[in-house]
Amino acid sequence: MSTKTLEQRMNAVLDCLAAAKDYQRIAGRHDVSYQQLYNWVRRYESGGIPALTDRRGRKLRSERLTSTQHTP
């Protein structure tokens, strides 16, 4: 399965909500897994569009870095 853009995620979530949360049908239509679509809908419902952004590889905020992790 390929990585989906924020716009593709939004479209899938909005389609799912419009289809009364028919996850199986909408997941197939958007070429994502049922579980992935379910997670996107949950994230969207709790945090809106910003919650759908790709969070892979997030960096630690500088105040949370230890002295060995911090690079000048």
C-alpha angles and dihedrals in degrees: 000000000000128000112267124221122237089256092052091049091050092049092050093048094047091047090050093050091047089051093055091258096302090168097174096054095041093045089056092047092052096039096241132118122266090242094051092050091046090053093048091051091049092048092047092050092051100039111011125226096333089061090063095063117116107264099183115127096014113178123231114254110253093246089058095051118104119230090261092051095046114094119189 
